[in-house]
């Protein structure tokens, strides 16, 4: 049987080639999901396509940097193929950021994710118009932050509960990583929309329009986050197992 040395291929080069291939495969997956527009689900302006399904599993499988890059290629390509408007190229950066946060959570890098959440939420509540919006409209973001705090506290005491190599632990790890990453995506879009004032600069919305968006968004983002979490938990284990057999170990990113 021919091995890597007889073929003149080093283990490092083989791993790099696998990573490049995986980035391309998942970028294509993100393009397809980004083109699936008009799903029969609530829509307030956050996700107009199925990108919320592909982004978390991309980050979880590839790792923070490769996952971000692959998702970025996917959503940008998808937005060029199916053009919404020029502003959407800014908002859709939330997808690769969410993929990166999912990857960081899976790998136990809580501090970066926690800093991100606190900084963007702080910017939101420092914006005067935020206090005129329904507080409960972002309940799923608060829940994600609460989950993040709970994970940090629990895992600090019982580290064995966050072992991504264990099939038993992987289910709740995938669920939490997906949910927290998706809500990080939502939070980025909120940051661009409200603290950065694009609701007025880009769209000319007033307070009443924002309040209506907040009410619908409370239903949309939670519904889609729950759907994506279920899909990721079902698909995640076989995908990660397959990727590891290919010689790429995402847990070492």
C-alpha positions as CSV (number, residue, x, y, z in Angstrom):
1,X,0.0,0.0,0.0
2,X,1.3,3.4,-0.9
3,X,1.7,5.9,1.9
4,X,2.2,9.7,2.1
5,X,6.0,9.5,1.9
6,X,6.0,7.2,-1.2
7,X,3.6,9.7,-2.9
8,X,5.9,12.6,-1.9
9,X,3.1,14.2,0.1
10,X,3.8,15.4,3.7
11,X,1.2,15.1,6.4
12,X,1.1,18.9,6.7
13,X,0.5,19.4,3.0
14,X,-2.2,16.7,3.1
15,X,-3.9,18.5,6.0
16,X,-3.6,21.8,4.2
17,X,-5.1,20.4,1.0
18,X,-8.0,18.9,3.0
19,X,-8.7,22.2,4.7
20,X,-8.7,24.1,1.4
21,X,-11.1,21.5,0.0
22,X,-13.4,21.8,3.0
23,X,-13.4,25.6,2.8
24,X,-14.5,25.3,-0.8
25,X,-17.2,22.7,-0.1
26,X,-18.7,24.6,2.8
27,X,-18.5,27.9,0.8
28,X,-20.6,26.2,-1.9
29,X,-23.0,25.0,0.8
30,X,-23.3,28.6,2.1
31,X,-23.9,29.9,-1.5
32,X,-26.7,27.4,-1.9
33,X,-28.3,28.3,1.4
34,X,-27.9,32.0,0.7
35,X,-29.8,31.6,-2.6
36,X,-32.8,29.8,-0.8
37,X,-34.8,33.0,-0.4
38,X,-38.4,33.3,0.6
39,X,-38.7,30.4,3.0
40,X,-42.2,30.1,4.6
41,X,-41.0,31.5,7.9
42,X,-41.4,34.8,9.8
43,X,-39.2,37.6,8.3
44,X,-38.4,40.9,9.9
45,X,-35.2,41.6,7.9
46,X,-32.6,39.4,9.7
47,X,-32.3,36.3,7.5
48,X,-34.0,36.4,4.2
49,X,-32.5,33.0,3.2
50,X,-31.4,29.7,4.7
51,X,-27.9,31.1,5.6
52,X,-28.8,30.6,9.3
53,X,-28.7,26.8,8.6
54,X,-25.2,26.7,7.0
55,X,-23.2,29.3,9.0
56,X,-23.1,27.5,12.4
57,X,-22.1,24.1,11.0
58,X,-19.4,25.8,8.8
59,X,-17.7,27.4,11.8
60,X,-18.1,24.3,14.0
61,X,-16.5,22.0,11.4
62,X,-13.8,24.2,10.1
63,X,-12.8,26.3,13.1
64,X,-12.9,30.1,13.8
65,X,-10.8,31.5,11.0
66,X,-11.4,28.9,8.2
67,X,-15.1,28.9,9.2
68,X,-15.3,32.7,8.9
69,X,-13.5,32.7,5.6
70,X,-15.6,29.9,4.1
71,X,-18.9,31.5,5.3
72,X,-17.7,34.9,4.1
73,X,-17.0,33.6,0.6
74,X,-20.4,31.9,0.5
75,X,-22.6,34.8,1.6
76,X,-20.8,37.3,-0.6
77,X,-21.0,35.1,-3.6
78,X,-24.7,34.4,-2.9
79,X,-25.4,38.1,-2.5
80,X,-23.7,38.8,-5.9
81,X,-25.7,36.1,-7.6
82,X,-29.0,37.1,-6.0
83,X,-28.6,40.8,-5.4
84,X,-30.8,42.3,-2.7
85,X,-29.4,45.8,-2.2
86,X,-25.9,47.2,-1.5
87,X,-26.6,47.5,2.2
88,X,-27.1,43.8,2.6
89,X,-23.4,43.2,2.0
90,X,-22.8,44.9,5.3
91,X,-25.5,43.2,7.3
92,X,-24.7,39.7,6.0
93,X,-21.2,39.9,7.6
94,X,-23.1,38.7,10.6
95,X,-23.2,35.2,9.2
96,X,-19.4,34.6,9.1
97,X,-19.1,36.3,12.5
98,X,-21.7,34.0,13.9
99,X,-19.9,31.0,12.3
100,X,-16.7,32.2,14.1
101,X,-18.4,32.6,17.4
102,X,-19.9,29.1,17.1
103,X,-16.4,27.7,16.5
104,X,-15.0,29.6,19.5
105,X,-17.7,28.3,21.8
106,X,-17.2,24.7,20.7
107,X,-13.5,25.0,21.4
108,X,-14.1,26.5,24.9
109,X,-12.8,30.0,24.1
110,X,-15.4,31.8,26.1
111,X,-13.7,35.1,26.8
112,X,-13.8,36.3,23.2
113,X,-17.4,35.4,22.8
114,X,-18.4,37.0,26.1
115,X,-16.5,40.2,25.3
116,X,-18.2,40.4,21.9
117,X,-21.7,40.0,23.5
118,X,-21.1,42.5,26.3
119,X,-19.5,45.1,23.9
120,X,-22.3,45.0,21.3
121,X,-25.1,44.9,23.9
122,X,-23.5,47.8,25.7
123,X,-23.4,49.8,22.5
124,X,-27.1,49.0,21.9
125,X,-28.2,50.1,25.3
126,X,-26.1,53.2,25.1
127,X,-28.2,54.3,22.1
128,X,-31.1,56.4,23.2
129,X,-33.7,55.0,20.7
130,X,-33.0,51.5,22.1
131,X,-35.0,52.4,25.2
132,X,-38.1,53.1,23.1
133,X,-38.1,49.5,21.7
134,X,-39.7,46.5,23.4
135,X,-37.2,45.1,25.8
136,X,-38.5,41.6,25.3
137,X,-37.9,41.9,21.6
138,X,-34.4,40.6,22.0
139,X,-35.2,37.9,24.5
140,X,-33.4,35.2,22.5
141,X,-30.2,37.3,22.5
142,X,-30.5,37.6,26.3
143,X,-31.1,33.9,26.6
144,X,-27.9,33.2,24.5
145,X,-25.9,35.4,26.8
146,X,-27.4,33.7,29.8
147,X,-26.5,30.3,28.3
148,X,-22.9,31.6,27.7
149,X,-22.6,32.6,31.4
150,X,-24.1,29.3,32.5
151,X,-21.6,27.3,30.4
152,X,-18.7,29.3,31.7
153,X,-19.7,28.6,35.3
154,X,-20.6,25.0,34.9
155,X,-17.7,24.0,32.8
156,X,-15.3,25.7,35.1
157,X,-16.4,23.3,37.8
158,X,-17.1,20.2,35.7
159,X,-14.7,20.3,32.7
160,X,-15.7,16.8,31.5
161,X,-19.1,18.2,30.5
162,X,-17.4,20.1,27.6
163,X,-15.5,17.3,25.8
164,X,-16.1,17.7,22.0
165,X,-14.4,14.3,21.5
166,X,-17.2,12.6,23.4
167,X,-20.3,11.6,21.4
168,X,-22.4,11.9,24.5
169,X,-21.3,15.5,25.2
170,X,-21.2,16.5,21.6
171,X,-25.0,16.9,21.3
172,X,-25.4,19.6,23.9
173,X,-22.1,21.2,22.8
174,X,-23.4,21.5,19.3
175,X,-26.7,22.9,20.4
176,X,-25.2,25.6,22.6
177,X,-22.5,26.5,20.1
178,X,-25.0,26.8,17.3
179,X,-27.5,28.9,19.3
180,X,-24.9,31.3,20.8
181,X,-23.3,31.7,17.4
182,X,-26.6,32.5,15.6
183,X,-27.5,35.0,18.2
184,X,-24.1,36.6,17.8
185,X,-25.0,37.0,14.1
186,X,-28.3,38.6,15.1
187,X,-26.5,40.9,17.6
188,X,-24.1,42.1,14.9
189,X,-27.0,43.0,12.6
190,X,-28.7,44.9,15.5
191,X,-25.4,46.7,16.2
192,X,-25.2,47.9,12.6
193,X,-28.9,48.7,12.5
194,X,-29.4,50.6,15.7
195,X,-26.2,51.9,17.3
196,X,-24.7,52.7,13.9
197,X,-28.0,54.4,13.0
198,X,-28.4,52.7,9.6
199,X,-32.2,52.2,10.3
200,X,-32.4,55.9,9.5
201,X,-29.4,56.5,7.3
202,X,-30.1,53.6,4.9
203,X,-33.9,53.0,5.2
204,X,-35.4,56.2,6.8
205,X,-37.3,54.3,9.5
206,X,-38.8,56.1,12.4
207,X,-39.5,54.8,15.9
208,X,-42.8,53.2,15.1
209,X,-41.3,51.2,12.2
210,X,-38.5,50.0,14.5
211,X,-41.0,48.9,17.1
212,X,-42.9,46.8,14.6
213,X,-39.7,45.2,13.4
214,X,-38.7,44.4,17.0
215,X,-42.0,42.6,17.6
216,X,-41.7,40.5,14.5
217,X,-38.0,39.9,15.0
218,X,-38.7,38.4,18.4
219,X,-40.6,35.6,16.6
220,X,-38.4,35.3,13.5
221,X,-34.9,35.0,15.1
222,X,-36.0,32.6,17.8
223,X,-37.9,30.3,15.4
224,X,-35.0,30.2,12.9
225,X,-32.4,29.7,15.6
226,X,-34.3,26.8,17.1
227,X,-34.7,25.2,13.6
228,X,-31.0,25.6,12.8
229,X,-30.0,24.2,16.2
230,X,-32.0,21.1,15.7
231,X,-30.6,20.6,12.2
232,X,-27.0,21.2,13.3
233,X,-27.4,18.7,16.2
234,X,-28.7,16.1,13.8
235,X,-26.1,16.7,11.0
236,X,-23.2,17.8,13.2
237,X,-22.0,14.5,14.6
238,X,-21.8,12.6,11.2
239,X,-20.2,15.6,9.5
240,X,-17.5,16.0,12.2
241,X,-16.9,12.3,12.2
242,X,-16.4,12.3,8.4
243,X,-14.1,15.3,8.5
244,X,-11.9,13.8,11.2
245,X,-11.6,10.6,9.0
246,X,-10.4,12.8,6.2
247,X,-7.5,13.8,8.4
248,X,-8.7,17.2,9.5
249,X,-9.2,17.6,13.2
250,X,-11.2,20.7,13.9
251,X,-10.9,20.4,17.6
252,X,-7.2,21.4,17.4
253,X,-7.8,24.7,15.7
